[in-house]
Amino acid sequence: MPDTPTAASLARRRQVLITGAAGGIGAACVRLFAERGWQVIGWDVQSAGDDFPADGHFVQADLGSAAALLDAFSRLRDTITHLDALVNNAALQVARPALSTSVDEWDAVQAVNLRAPFLLAQQAHPFLKAAGGAIVNVSSVHAIQTSANIAAYAASKGGLLALTRALAIEFAVDGIRVNAVLPGAVDTPMLRAGLGRGHLQAADVEGQLAQLAAKTVNGRVAQPEEIASAIYFLADNAQSSFMTGQALVVDGGATARLSTE
């Protein structure tokens, strides 16, 4: 595991905190930001393995626990002076009908998908203010168009989109931009785990992925790197300096097509 960096070593480069950094979209973000010369701080409940940048800083933390999140940020506070970007990417999905979703399941989804970005925005605010930084919240097309048996996830992502707009208004005075990326179908472990919730007819994963691909205008499912590029665009002040409070839909055209077509 990489050594904990000093404040002096981190201050030499742009810094980004990415949650859900161990896999899928988060891991793609880690690679892209590192390639562009950023110092990457990654958090995830899972281990990052050996692929995390050697000069980065990874913390294994359960963002579903407010106490664990606040403790992790307290320790981070001692090693950084500013943050150029916060990418709230960590997410939990429960694929279950609303009528059979338990209170514990509902609360677990909201804790990771909505409460954690709220708490991190609070904690990161002074460090983002110091850098004139940006927050990128990874919402979902389920915030604007959804399907059966995913109510807790859809509600959390809709709430995250509303939070994005509210924070954009409040944080603008401090020079902090806040935007959201709304991915469509992306080939990640989370997507594959939720394929069996009844919205697709194919019996095997590859067939289900093909059905999803057919529902997009582009005719395919996205790769994590494509969403990471959109996230980077919103995080980088040189590219998106006049954007705040916006929802950037990256779904291959899925929400552009009428459902009756």
N, C-alpha and C positions, 0 to 999 in steps of 0.2 A: 504494500500500500504506500502511496506517495507520502513523503514527510509533510507535516503541517508547515505551510509557508509562513514567513515573517511578513509584517506589514510593509517593510521596505521592499521585499522581493515582489509582493503583489502590486505595489504602487507603480511599478515600471510599465505595466501593460493594462489594457482595458480588461475589466473583470466582469464575469457573468456568473450568476448563480442559476443552475438548471436543476429543477426537481424532476423526479422520475428519470434520472440520468442513466440508469443501468440497462435499458432496453428500448426497442422500438423507436419512436420519434425522439425520445430523450437522448438516446445513445447517438442517433444521427446528428442531433444538435451539438452534442459534445464534440464529435469529430469535426463538424463544420466550423464551429467557433474556434477550436484549437488550430485548425488549418489557417484561419484568418488572423491568427496571432493573438487571440484573446487568452487570458488566464481563466481557466474553467474551474468552477467550484460545483461539484455535483452532489446531489442528495438523492437517496433512494432507499426503500425498505429492503431491497435486494442488494447483494454484493455487485460491485462494478466489474469484478474480475481483473484480468491483467491488461485489458485494452484501454483503461482510463489513462489520459495523458500523464506522463511521468512527472511533469512539472505542475500538475493540477492538484486539487485538494478534494478528496471524496469522503463523504460522511454517510454511514449507513444509519438511517433514522426513519422511524415510523411517523409519517406526516398525518396519519389518522389520530395521533395523540397530540393534543395541544401542548402538554407538558414536554414531550420529547422534542417537538418542533421548537418551542421556546428555548429549551436547553441547548439544542444544536445551534441556534442563532446566537445565543449568548456566548458560546465558545468561538463562533465565527467572528463576532464583534471585536474580539481581541486581536485578530490577525489582519483586518482590512481597514482601510480608511475611506473607501468609496466603492460603489458598484455602478457599472455602466449599464447593466441590464439584469433584470430578473425574469426568468422564464418559468412560469407556473405551469408545468407540464404533467406532474404526477396525477394519476387518475385511478379510480376504482370503478368497475362496472359490475352490477348485479343484473343478470338477465333473467327476470322473473315477472310474472303477471303482477299488476298492482295489488290485486286482492290477496295474493299469497306472499307479498313482500313483508317481512317482519319489521318491527320498529328498529331492531338492532341493525338489520341490513340497510334500511333507509338512512339511519344515522351514520353508519360507516361510510356510505357513499358521499353524503353531504360533508362529512368531516374531511375527507381527502380532497374532494373535487371543488368544494366551495369555501369551507372554513380555513383550510390551509392557505389558499391564495390570499384570503383576507388578512390572516395573521402575518403572512410574509410581507404583504404590502405595508402593513403597519411597522414591522420590525426593520424592513429594508429602507423605509422612507428617508431617513437622514443620510444614508449612504448613497442612495440614488440622487438625492438633492445635491449632494456634494459634487456629483459627476454630471448633472444634467442628464440623468439616465432615463431608461425606458423599462416599462413592464409589458411583457407579452404573456397574455393568458391563453392557454390552449383550451378553447371551448370545443364545440362540435356542431356539425350540421343538425344534430339532435336538439340544439337550442332553438332552431327555427322550423324544422320539419322532422318528424319522428315516426316511430312505428310501435307495434305492440310489444309488450313484455320487457320494457326497458324504462319504465316510468321514473325510477329513482335517478338513473343516470341522466335522462333527458331533463329532469327538473334541476339537477345540479348544474348542468351545462347552460341551461337558460338563466339560472341565477348568476353564473359566472359572467355571462354576457352583460347582464344588468349591472353587476358589480364593476365591470370594465368601464362602462359609461359613467357611473357615479364617481369612480376614482379619477377618471380623466378630468372631470370637472374640478374636483377638489385639489388634485395634485398639480394642475396646470400652473398655479401661482408659483410653484417651486421648480418649474422647468422640467417636470417629469411627464413624459408621454405614457399613455396607457392604451393598449390596443389588444384585440383578440384575433386569433386565428381559429377558423371553424373548419377543421378537416372533414372530408367525407370518408369513404371507405379507404383505409390504409392497411397494407398487409403487415400487421403487427400481431404479437401473441394475444393481445386483448381482443382484436377483431376476430381472430380465429376461434378464441374461446367462446365468443358470443354468437357464432354462426348457427348454433342449433336451437335458437329460441323460437323457431316456428315461422319466421318471415321468409324462409327460402325452402324450396321443395326438394332440392338435390340431397341425396343421402350421404355423400362424402364431402370432405372439406374442399377439394379442388373443384368439384361441381358447384358447390355453394359460392366459392370465389368467382367462378365463371358467371354465375347468375348475377352476383353483385356488379361485376364488370359490365354486363349487358345493360344495367340500369343507368350507367353514366353516359353522357354524350361522347366522352373520349373513348368509351368502350374498354376501359381497364380499371383496375384498382391501383391506387397510388402506392409508391414506395416511401418509406420514412424520410429519405433524403429530400424528397420533393416538398414535404411539409417543413422540414428543417430550413430549407431555403426561404420559405415565406416567413418563418419565424425570425430568421436572421435579418431579412429586409426590414421588419418592423422594429427590431432591436437596434439597428444601426442608424444613428442620427444622420449620417451622411446620405442615407437613401430615403428615409421616411420622416424627415424633420417636421413636416406640416401635417402629419397624421396623428390624431389622437381621438380616443373614444370610438374607434371604428371596428367593424366586424369584417375581417377578410376571409371570405369563403373560398376554400380550396378543395373542390369536390369533383373535379372532372366534368362539371356541368350537370351533376345529378339533380340539383334543386332548380335548374333552369327548365327542365322538361315537365310538362303537365302530367300528372299522375294518370289522367284518362287517355293519354296518347297511346 
